[in-house]
Amino acid sequence: MVELTLPKNSRIRSGKTWPAPAGAKKLRVFRIYRWDPDAGENPRVDTYHLDMANCGPMVLDALIKIKTEIDPTLTFRRSCREGICGSCAMNIGGVNTLACIYGLDEVKGDVAIYPLPHMPVVKDLVPDLTHFYAQHASIMPWLETKSNEPQKEWRQSEADREKLDGLYECVMCACCSTSCPSYWWNGDRYLGPAALLHAKTCPKGLNPARAIAEIKKKMVERAV
């Protein structure tokens, strides 16, 4: 029988537990992945206790509260807080999503937060998206034309504009690609759903599977 084990330096250990704040009335437990490349230690999961009586409704609100009031070393990306930049993509309760639009009421029990799966980690909840962005650039995701340049502007019909619906809304958060087993094991050859889009795992409600099906359809038509 083959026995597969993780390398010693990748095994996650139990980390520090931060005590509950004095006088807390509405406690919630957060278990958060931590890893510092400069520390030379294995990844760990730290446990935080938050008083939800004075915390915002989104997971990002809780992370900001932890970083501001409890542990300033916690590292994560965030920017718009409106679900339009894709910066705060992470795995929350086993789901790849955006922390700024994922409500704490959507998570049952303790809140487990990890970086996006199967991606190199820069630090804590920050994944290295260099390869992901390079794949996106490789498909040249911009409009091209073979027609002569007009004197004023290229005009776009309503029908042509509708073809972009379900594509341009992608915020390049990588939630769909990092949920795809084919991308996990063949990320060096398979572009992934996000790149092929331009799974319910998309926090913006887009449909990468439909985009991939359209690409396959065009490949068959070209072969015939």
DRENPA-3360 file (N, C-alpha, C; in nm, 2 decimals, always signed):
BEGIN
1 = MVELTLPK = +0.08/-0.12/+0.00/+0.00/+0.00/+0.00/+0.09/+0.12/+0.00 ~ +0.05/+0.22/-0.09/+0.13/+0.34/-0.09/+0.08/+0.44/+0.01 ~ +0.17/+0.50/+0.09/+0.13/+0.59/+0.19/+0.19/+0.73/+0.16 ~ +0.10/+0.82/+0.14/+0.14/+0.96/+0.10/+0.14/+1.05/+0.22 ~ +0.24/+1.12/+0.24/+0.25/+1.22/+0.35/+0.30/+1.35/+0.31 ~ +0.26/+1.46/+0.38/+0.30/+1.59/+0.34/+0.44/+1.61/+0.39 ~ +0.52/+1.70/+0.32/+0.65/+1.73/+0.36/+0.64/+1.80/+0.50 ~ +0.74/+1.78/+0.58/+0.74/+1.83/+0.72/+0.71/+1.98/+0.73;
9 = NSRIRSGK = +0.77/+2.05/+0.64/+0.75/+2.20/+0.64/+0.62/+2.25/+0.59 ~ +0.53/+2.16/+0.55/+0.40/+2.20/+0.50/+0.29/+2.16/+0.60 ~ +0.32/+2.09/+0.70/+0.22/+2.04/+0.79/+0.18/+2.16/+0.88 ~ +0.05/+2.18/+0.89/-0.01/+2.29/+0.97/-0.02/+2.25/+1.11 ~ +0.04/+2.34/+1.20/+0.03/+2.31/+1.34/-0.06/+2.41/+1.41 ~ -0.09/+2.38/+1.53/-0.18/+2.47/+1.61/-0.10/+2.59/+1.65 ~ -0.16/+2.70/+1.64/-0.09/+2.83/+1.67/-0.13/+2.89/+1.80 ~ -0.12/+3.02/+1.81/-0.16/+3.09/+1.93/-0.31/+3.11/+1.94;
17 = TWPAPAGA = -0.35/+3.11/+2.07/-0.50/+3.14/+2.09/-0.50/+3.27/+2.17 ~ -0.58/+3.37/+2.11/-0.59/+3.50/+2.17/-0.72/+3.49/+2.25 ~ -0.71/+3.54/+2.38/-0.82/+3.53/+2.47/-0.94/+3.62/+2.43 ~ -1.06/+3.58/+2.48/-1.18/+3.66/+2.45/-1.16/+3.80/+2.52 ~ -1.21/+3.90/+2.46/-1.21/+4.04/+2.53/-1.29/+4.04/+2.65 ~ -1.25/+4.12/+2.75/-1.33/+4.13/+2.87/-1.46/+4.19/+2.85 ~ -1.56/+4.13/+2.91/-1.70/+4.18/+2.90/-1.77/+4.15/+2.77 ~ -1.71/+4.07/+2.68/-1.77/+4.03/+2.55/-1.91/+3.97/+2.57;
25 = KKLRVFRI = -2.00/+4.01/+2.49/-2.14/+3.96/+2.50/-2.18/+3.87/+2.39 ~ -2.11/+3.88/+2.28/-2.15/+3.80/+2.16/-2.02/+3.75/+2.09 ~ -1.97/+3.64/+2.15/-1.84/+3.59/+2.11/-1.85/+3.50/+1.98 ~ -1.75/+3.51/+1.89/-1.74/+3.43/+1.77/-1.59/+3.39/+1.76 ~ -1.57/+3.26/+1.73/-1.43/+3.21/+1.72/-1.39/+3.21/+1.57 ~ -1.27/+3.26/+1.55/-1.21/+3.27/+1.41/-1.08/+3.19/+1.42 ~ -1.06/+3.09/+1.33/-0.94/+3.01/+1.31/-0.88/+3.05/+1.18 ~ -0.76/+3.11/+1.19/-0.70/+3.17/+1.07/-0.56/+3.12/+1.04;
33 = YRWDPDAG = -0.54/+3.08/+0.91/-0.41/+3.03/+0.86/-0.31/+3.14/+0.87 ~ -0.19/+3.10/+0.93/-0.08/+3.20/+0.94/+0.05/+3.13/+0.89 ~ +0.12/+3.21/+0.81/+0.26/+3.16/+0.77/+0.34/+3.28/+0.73 ~ +0.46/+3.29/+0.79/+0.56/+3.39/+0.77/+0.68/+3.33/+0.71 ~ +0.71/+3.36/+0.58/+0.83/+3.30/+0.51/+0.96/+3.34/+0.58 ~ +0.96/+3.45/+0.65/+1.09/+3.49/+0.72/+1.11/+3.42/+0.85 ~ +1.00/+3.36/+0.91/+1.02/+3.29/+1.04/+1.08/+3.16/+1.03 ~ +1.08/+3.09/+0.92/+1.14/+2.96/+0.90/+1.06/+2.85/+0.98;
41 = ENPRVDTY = +0.93/+2.87/+1.00/+0.85/+2.78/+1.08/+0.74/+2.73/+0.99 ~ +0.68/+2.61/+1.03/+0.56/+2.56/+0.96/+0.44/+2.65/+0.97 ~ +0.35/+2.64/+0.87/+0.22/+2.71/+0.89/+0.15/+2.67/+1.01 ~ +0.07/+2.76/+1.06/-0.01/+2.74/+1.18/-0.15/+2.80/+1.17 ~ -0.24/+2.76/+1.26/-0.37/+2.82/+1.26/-0.39/+2.89/+1.40 ~ -0.40/+3.02/+1.40/-0.42/+3.10/+1.52/-0.57/+3.11/+1.54 ~ -0.61/+3.11/+1.67/-0.75/+3.12/+1.71/-0.77/+3.26/+1.78 ~ -0.88/+3.33/+1.73/-0.91/+3.46/+1.78/-1.06/+3.46/+1.83;
49 = HLDMANCG = -1.09/+3.53/+1.93/-1.22/+3.54/+1.99/-1.26/+3.69/+1.97 ~ -1.37/+3.71/+1.90/-1.42/+3.85/+1.87/-1.56/+3.87/+1.93 ~ -1.58/+3.99/+1.98/-1.71/+4.03/+2.03/-1.79/+4.09/+1.91 ~ -1.88/+4.01/+1.86/-1.96/+4.05/+1.74/-2.06/+4.16/+1.77 ~ -2.07/+4.20/+1.89/-2.16/+4.31/+1.92/-2.12/+4.44/+1.87 ~ -1.98/+4.46/+1.84/-1.93/+4.58/+1.78/-1.84/+4.55/+1.66 ~ -1.89/+4.46/+1.58/-1.82/+4.42/+1.45/-1.92/+4.43/+1.34 ~ -1.87/+4.47/+1.22/-1.95/+4.47/+1.10/-2.00/+4.34/+1.06;
57 = PMVLDALI = -2.08/+4.33/+0.96/-2.15/+4.20/+0.92/-2.07/+4.11/+0.83 ~ -1.96/+4.16/+0.76/-1.89/+4.09/+0.67/-1.76/+4.03/+0.73 ~ -1.71/+3.92/+0.66/-1.59/+3.85/+0.71/-1.47/+3.95/+0.71 ~ -1.47/+4.04/+0.61/-1.36/+4.14/+0.60/-1.37/+4.23/+0.72 ~ -1.48/+4.27/+0.77/-1.50/+4.35/+0.88/-1.43/+4.28/+1.00 ~ -1.45/+4.15/+1.02/-1.39/+4.08/+1.13/-1.23/+4.08/+1.11 ~ -1.18/+4.06/+0.99/-1.04/+4.05/+0.97/-0.98/+4.19/+1.00 ~ -1.04/+4.30/+0.96/-0.99/+4.43/+0.99/-0.99/+4.46/+1.14;
65 = KIKTEIDP = -1.09/+4.41/+1.21/-1.10/+4.43/+1.35/-0.99/+4.35/+1.42 ~ -0.96/+4.23/+1.38/-0.86/+4.15/+1.43/-0.72/+4.22/+1.42 ~ -0.70/+4.27/+1.29/-0.57/+4.33/+1.26/-0.56/+4.47/+1.34 ~ -0.66/+4.54/+1.36/-0.66/+4.67/+1.42/-0.65/+4.66/+1.57 ~ -0.73/+4.57/+1.63/-0.74/+4.56/+1.77/-0.67/+4.45/+1.85 ~ -0.64/+4.34/+1.77/-0.58/+4.23/+1.84/-0.44/+4.19/+1.79 ~ -0.42/+4.17/+1.66/-0.30/+4.12/+1.61/-0.26/+4.20/+1.48 ~ -0.18/+4.30/+1.49/-0.14/+4.38/+1.37/-0.05/+4.30/+1.27;
73 = TLTFRRSC = +0.00/+4.18/+1.31/+0.08/+4.11/+1.22/+0.00/+4.03/+1.12 ~ -0.13/+4.02/+1.14/-0.21/+3.94/+1.04/-0.21/+4.01/+0.90 ~ -0.18/+3.93/+0.80/-0.16/+3.99/+0.67/-0.27/+3.94/+0.57 ~ -0.33/+4.03/+0.50/-0.43/+4.00/+0.40/-0.44/+4.11/+0.30 ~ -0.50/+4.09/+0.18/-0.52/+4.19/+0.08/-0.67/+4.24/+0.10 ~ -0.68/+4.37/+0.07/-0.82/+4.43/+0.06/-0.81/+4.56/+0.00 ~ -0.92/+4.61/-0.06/-0.92/+4.74/-0.12/-1.05/+4.80/-0.12 ~ -1.14/+4.76/-0.22/-1.26/+4.83/-0.25/-1.37/+4.81/-0.14;
81 = REGICGSC = -1.38/+4.69/-0.08/-1.48/+4.66/+0.01/-1.62/+4.65/-0.06 ~ -1.62/+4.64/-0.19/-1.75/+4.64/-0.26/-1.76/+4.53/-0.36 ~ -1.67/+4.43/-0.36/-1.67/+4.32/-0.45/-1.64/+4.35/-0.59 ~ -1.56/+4.45/-0.62/-1.53/+4.49/-0.75/-1.38/+4.49/-0.79 ~ -1.30/+4.46/-0.69/-1.15/+4.46/-0.72/-1.10/+4.32/-0.71 ~ -1.16/+4.23/-0.63/-1.11/+4.09/-0.62/-0.99/+4.08/-0.53 ~ -0.95/+4.18/-0.46/-0.83/+4.17/-0.37/-0.84/+4.08/-0.26 ~ -0.96/+4.07/-0.19/-0.98/+4.00/-0.07/-1.02/+3.85/-0.09;
89 = AMNIGGVN = -0.99/+3.79/-0.20/-1.03/+3.65/-0.23/-0.96/+3.56/-0.13 ~ -1.03/+3.47/-0.07/-0.97/+3.37/+0.02/-1.07/+3.26/+0.04 ~ -1.03/+3.16/+0.11/-1.12/+3.04/+0.14/-1.18/+3.06/+0.28 ~ -1.31/+3.07/+0.28/-1.38/+3.10/+0.41/-1.48/+2.99/+0.43 ~ -1.46/+2.91/+0.54/-1.55/+2.80/+0.57/-1.55/+2.70/+0.46 ~ -1.44/+2.68/+0.38/-1.44/+2.58/+0.28/-1.48/+2.63/+0.14 ~ -1.51/+2.76/+0.13/-1.56/+2.82/+0.01/-1.47/+2.93/-0.04 ~ -1.43/+2.93/-0.16/-1.35/+3.04/-0.22/-1.45/+3.16/-0.25;
97 = TLACIYGL = -1.42/+3.27/-0.19/-1.51/+3.38/-0.21/-1.44/+3.51/-0.17 ~ -1.51/+3.62/-0.18/-1.45/+3.75/-0.14/-1.50/+3.79/+0.00 ~ -1.40/+3.82/+0.08/-1.43/+3.85/+0.22/-1.52/+3.97/+0.24 ~ -1.51/+4.06/+0.15/-1.59/+4.19/+0.16/-1.74/+4.17/+0.14 ~ -1.78/+4.07/+0.06/-1.92/+4.05/+0.04/-1.97/+3.92/+0.09 ~ -1.89/+3.85/+0.17/-1.93/+3.72/+0.23/-1.97/+3.75/+0.38 ~ -2.10/+3.74/+0.41/-2.15/+3.77/+0.54/-2.11/+3.67/+0.64 ~ -2.09/+3.71/+0.76/-2.06/+3.62/+0.87/-2.17/+3.53/+0.91;
105 = DEVKGDVA = -2.30/+3.58/+0.87/-2.41/+3.49/+0.90/-2.42/+3.37/+0.80 ~ -2.34/+3.37/+0.70/-2.33/+3.26/+0.60/-2.24/+3.15/+0.65 ~ -2.17/+3.17/+0.76/-2.08/+3.07/+0.81/-2.14/+3.02/+0.94 ~ -2.15/+2.89/+0.95/-2.20/+2.82/+1.07/-2.09/+2.78/+1.16 ~ -2.10/+2.81/+1.29/-2.00/+2.77/+1.38/-1.88/+2.86/+1.37 ~ -1.76/+2.80/+1.41/-1.64/+2.88/+1.40/-1.61/+2.91/+1.26 ~ -1.54/+3.03/+1.24/-1.51/+3.08/+1.11/-1.36/+3.04/+1.07 ~ -1.35/+2.95/+0.98/-1.21/+2.90/+0.93/-1.18/+2.98/+0.81;
113 = IYPLPHMP = -1.06/+3.05/+0.81/-1.02/+3.13/+0.70/-0.88/+3.09/+0.66 ~ -0.86/+3.05/+0.53/-0.74/+3.01/+0.47/-0.71/+3.09/+0.34 ~ -0.59/+3.09/+0.29/-0.57/+3.15/+0.16/-0.63/+3.07/+0.05 ~ -0.64/+3.12/-0.07/-0.69/+3.04/-0.18/-0.61/+2.91/-0.20 ~ -0.67/+2.80/-0.22/-0.60/+2.67/-0.22/-0.52/+2.65/-0.34 ~ -0.41/+2.57/-0.33/-0.32/+2.53/-0.44/-0.26/+2.65/-0.51 ~ -0.23/+2.75/-0.43/-0.15/+2.86/-0.48/-0.03/+2.89/-0.39 ~ +0.08/+2.93/-0.44/+0.19/+2.96/-0.35/+0.15/+3.08/-0.26;
121 = VVKDLVPD = +0.19/+3.07/-0.13/+0.15/+3.17/-0.03/+0.26/+3.27/-0.01 ~ +0.23/+3.40/-0.02/+0.33/+3.50/+0.00/+0.35/+3.52/+0.15 ~ +0.23/+3.54/+0.22/+0.23/+3.54/+0.37/+0.09/+3.54/+0.41 ~ +0.06/+3.46/+0.52/-0.07/+3.45/+0.58/-0.18/+3.42/+0.47 ~ -0.27/+3.52/+0.45/-0.38/+3.50/+0.36/-0.36/+3.56/+0.22 ~ -0.23/+3.59/+0.19/-0.20/+3.65/+0.06/-0.14/+3.55/-0.03 ~ -0.21/+3.51/-0.14/-0.15/+3.41/-0.24/-0.07/+3.48/-0.34 ~ +0.02/+3.41/-0.40/+0.10/+3.47/-0.51/+0.03/+3.44/-0.64;
129 = LTHFYAQH = -0.02/+3.55/-0.70/-0.10/+3.53/-0.83/-0.02/+3.56/-0.95 ~ +0.11/+3.56/-0.95/+0.19/+3.60/-1.06/+0.16/+3.51/-1.18 ~ +0.16/+3.38/-1.16/+0.13/+3.28/-1.27/-0.01/+3.30/-1.32 ~ -0.11/+3.32/-1.23/-0.25/+3.34/-1.27/-0.26/+3.46/-1.36 ~ -0.20/+3.57/-1.33/-0.21/+3.69/-1.41/-0.14/+3.67/-1.55 ~ -0.03/+3.60/-1.54/+0.05/+3.57/-1.67/-0.04/+3.49/-1.76 ~ -0.11/+3.39/-1.71/-0.20/+3.31/-1.79/-0.31/+3.40/-1.86 ~ -0.36/+3.49/-1.78/-0.47/+3.57/-1.83/-0.41/+3.66/-1.94;
137 = ASIMPWLE = -0.29/+3.71/-1.93/-0.23/+3.80/-2.03/-0.20/+3.72/-2.16 ~ -0.17/+3.59/-2.14/-0.13/+3.51/-2.26/-0.25/+3.49/-2.36 ~ -0.37/+3.51/-2.32/-0.48/+3.49/-2.41/-0.52/+3.63/-2.48 ~ -0.44/+3.73/-2.45/-0.46/+3.86/-2.51/-0.61/+3.91/-2.49 ~ -0.65/+3.93/-2.37/-0.79/+3.96/-2.34/-0.84/+4.10/-2.37 ~ -0.82/+4.14/-2.50/-0.87/+4.27/-2.54/-0.93/+4.26/-2.68 ~ -1.01/+4.36/-2.72/-1.07/+4.35/-2.84/-0.98/+4.39/-2.96 ~ -0.99/+4.31/-3.07/-0.91/+4.34/-3.18/-1.00/+4.35/-3.31;
145 = TKSNEPQK = -0.95/+4.43/-3.41/-1.03/+4.44/-3.53/-0.94/+4.43/-3.65 ~ -1.00/+4.38/-3.76/-0.92/+4.38/-3.89/-0.97/+4.48/-3.98 ~ -1.07/+4.56/-3.94/-1.12/+4.67/-4.03/-1.03/+4.79/-4.02 ~ -1.04/+4.87/-4.12/-0.96/+5.00/-4.13/-1.00/+5.09/-4.01 ~ -0.91/+5.17/-3.97/-0.94/+5.26/-3.86/-1.03/+5.37/-3.90 ~ -1.14/+5.39/-3.84/-1.24/+5.49/-3.88/-1.19/+5.63/-3.85 ~ -1.25/+5.73/-3.91/-1.21/+5.87/-3.89/-1.24/+5.92/-3.75 ~ -1.35/+5.86/-3.69/-1.39/+5.91/-3.55/-1.37/+5.80/-3.45;
153 = EWRQSEAD = -1.45/+5.69/-3.47/-1.46/+5.59/-3.36/-1.51/+5.46/-3.42 ~ -1.48/+5.35/-3.36/-1.55/+5.22/-3.39/-1.68/+5.22/-3.32 ~ -1.78/+5.18/-3.40/-1.92/+5.18/-3.34/-1.95/+5.03/-3.30 ~ -2.01/+5.02/-3.19/-2.05/+4.89/-3.14/-2.20/+4.87/-3.14 ~ -2.25/+4.77/-3.20/-2.39/+4.74/-3.20/-2.44/+4.69/-3.07 ~ -2.57/+4.70/-3.04/-2.62/+4.65/-2.92/-2.60/+4.50/-2.91 ~ -2.61/+4.43/-3.03/-2.59/+4.28/-3.03/-2.45/+4.25/-2.99 ~ -2.35/+4.32/-3.04/-2.21/+4.30/-3.01/-2.19/+4.33/-2.86;
161 = REKLDGLY = -2.25/+4.43/-2.81/-2.23/+4.46/-2.67/-2.29/+4.35/-2.58 ~ -2.40/+4.29/-2.62/-2.46/+4.19/-2.53/-2.37/+4.06/-2.53 ~ -2.28/+4.04/-2.63/-2.19/+3.93/-2.62/-2.09/+3.94/-2.51 ~ -2.07/+4.06/-2.45/-1.97/+4.07/-2.34/-2.04/+4.05/-2.21 ~ -2.17/+4.04/-2.20/-2.24/+4.02/-2.07/-2.19/+3.88/-2.02 ~ -2.16/+3.88/-1.89/-2.11/+3.76/-1.83/-1.96/+3.74/-1.84 ~ -1.90/+3.83/-1.91/-1.75/+3.82/-1.93/-1.68/+3.94/-1.86 ~ -1.72/+4.06/-1.90/-1.65/+4.18/-1.85/-1.66/+4.20/-1.70;
169 = ECVMCACC = -1.76/+4.14/-1.64/-1.78/+4.16/-1.49/-1.68/+4.08/-1.41 ~ -1.60/+4.00/-1.47/-1.50/+3.92/-1.39/-1.40/+4.02/-1.33 ~ -1.37/+4.00/-1.20/-1.28/+4.08/-1.13/-1.15/+4.02/-1.10 ~ -1.12/+3.90/-1.17/-0.99/+3.84/-1.16/-0.95/+3.81/-1.02 ~ -1.04/+3.75/-0.94/-1.02/+3.72/-0.80/-0.95/+3.58/-0.79 ~ -0.96/+3.50/-0.89/-0.90/+3.36/-0.89/-0.98/+3.26/-0.81 ~ -1.10/+3.30/-0.76/-1.18/+3.20/-0.69/-1.22/+3.08/-0.77 ~ -1.26/+3.10/-0.90/-1.30/+2.98/-0.98/-1.18/+2.90/-1.01;
177 = STSCPSYW = -1.07/+2.95/-1.05/-0.95/+2.87/-1.09/-0.90/+2.79/-0.98 ~ -0.90/+2.85/-0.86/-0.84/+2.78/-0.74/-0.94/+2.68/-0.68 ~ -1.06/+2.67/-0.74/-1.16/+2.57/-0.70/-1.16/+2.45/-0.80 ~ -1.08/+2.46/-0.91/-1.09/+2.37/-1.02/-0.98/+2.26/-1.00 ~ -1.01/+2.13/-0.98/-0.91/+2.03/-0.97/-0.81/+2.02/-1.09 ~ -0.87/+2.04/-1.21/-0.78/+2.04/-1.33/-0.67/+2.15/-1.32 ~ -0.71/+2.26/-1.27/-0.61/+2.37/-1.25/-0.51/+2.34/-1.14 ~ -0.56/+2.27/-1.04/-0.47/+2.23/-0.93/-0.35/+2.15/-0.98;
185 = WNGDRYLG = -0.38/+2.05/-1.06/-0.28/+1.95/-1.10/-0.21/+1.99/-1.23 ~ -0.27/+2.07/-1.31/-0.22/+2.10/-1.44/-0.21/+2.25/-1.47 ~ -0.18/+2.33/-1.36/-0.18/+2.47/-1.37/-0.08/+2.53/-1.47 ~ +0.03/+2.44/-1.50/+0.13/+2.49/-1.59/+0.08/+2.48/-1.74 ~ -0.02/+2.40/-1.76/-0.07/+2.38/-1.90/-0.21/+2.42/-1.92 ~ -0.29/+2.41/-1.82/-0.44/+2.45/-1.83/-0.46/+2.59/-1.78 ~ -0.52/+2.67/-1.87/-0.53/+2.81/-1.83/-0.62/+2.84/-1.72 ~ -0.72/+2.75/-1.70/-0.81/+2.77/-1.59/-0.94/+2.84/-1.63;
193 = PAALLHAK = -1.04/+2.83/-1.54/-1.17/+2.89/-1.58/-1.17/+3.04/-1.59 ~ -1.09/+3.11/-1.51/-1.09/+3.26/-1.52/-1.04/+3.31/-1.65 ~ -0.93/+3.25/-1.70/-0.87/+3.29/-1.82/-0.97/+3.25/-1.94 ~ -1.03/+3.13/-1.93/-1.12/+3.09/-2.04/-1.25/+3.16/-2.03 ~ -1.28/+3.22/-1.93/-1.41/+3.30/-1.92/-1.39/+3.42/-2.00 ~ -1.27/+3.49/-2.01/-1.24/+3.62/-2.08/-1.12/+3.62/-2.17 ~ -2.01/+2.67/-1.18/-1.94/+2.65/-1.06/-2.00/+2.75/-0.96 ~ -2.05/+2.75/-0.93/-2.11/+2.84/-0.83/-2.01/+2.90/-0.75;
201 = TCPKGLNP = -1.88/+2.87/-0.76/-1.78/+2.92/-0.68/-1.75/+3.07/-0.71 ~ -1.80/+3.12/-0.82/-1.78/+3.26/-0.86/-1.86/+3.36/-0.77 ~ -1.79/+3.44/-0.69/-1.86/+3.53/-0.59/-1.94/+3.64/-0.67 ~ -1.91/+3.66/-0.80/-1.99/+3.75/-0.87/-2.10/+3.69/-0.95 ~ -2.12/+3.56/-0.93/-2.23/+3.49/-1.00/-2.21/+3.47/-1.15 ~ -2.09/+3.47/-1.20/-2.06/+3.45/-1.34/-2.06/+3.30/-1.36 ~ -2.05/+3.26/-1.49/-2.06/+3.12/-1.53/-1.94/+3.08/-1.62 ~ -1.82/+3.05/-1.56/-1.71/+3.01/-1.64/-1.74/+2.88/-1.72;
209 = ARAIAEIK = -1.82/+2.79/-1.67/-1.85/+2.67/-1.74/-1.91/+2.70/-1.88 ~ -2.00/+2.79/-1.88/-2.06/+2.83/-2.01/-1.96/+2.88/-2.11 ~ -1.87/+2.96/-2.06/-1.77/+3.02/-2.15/-1.68/+2.91/-2.20 ~ -1.64/+2.81/-2.12/-1.56/+2.70/-2.16/-1.63/+2.62/-2.27 ~ -1.77/+2.60/-2.24/-1.85/+2.52/-2.34/-1.85/+2.59/-2.47 ~ -1.86/+2.72/-2.47/-1.86/+2.80/-2.60/-1.73/+2.78/-2.67 ~ -1.62/+2.78/-2.60/-1.49/+2.76/-2.66/-1.48/+2.63/-2.73 ~ -1.53/+2.52/-2.66/-1.52/+2.39/-2.71/-1.61/+2.38/-2.84;
217 = KKMVERAV = -1.72/+2.45/-2.84/-1.81/+2.45/-2.95/-1.74/+2.51/-3.07 ~ -1.67/+2.62/-3.05/-1.60/+2.68/-3.16/-1.49/+2.60/-3.22 ~ -1.42/+2.52/-3.12/-1.32/+2.43/-3.17/-1.37/+2.32/-3.26 ~ -1.49/+2.27/-3.22/-1.55/+2.17/-3.31/-1.59/+2.22/-3.44 ~ -1.65/+2.34/-3.44/-1.69/+2.40/-3.57/-1.57/+2.43/-3.66 ~ -1.46/+2.47/-3.60/-1.34/+2.50/-3.68/-1.28/+2.37/-3.74 ~ -1.29/+2.26/-3.66/-1.24/+2.13/-3.71/-1.32/+2.08/-3.82 ~ -1.46/+2.10/-3.82/-1.54/+2.05/-3.92/-1.53/+2.14/-4.05;
% end
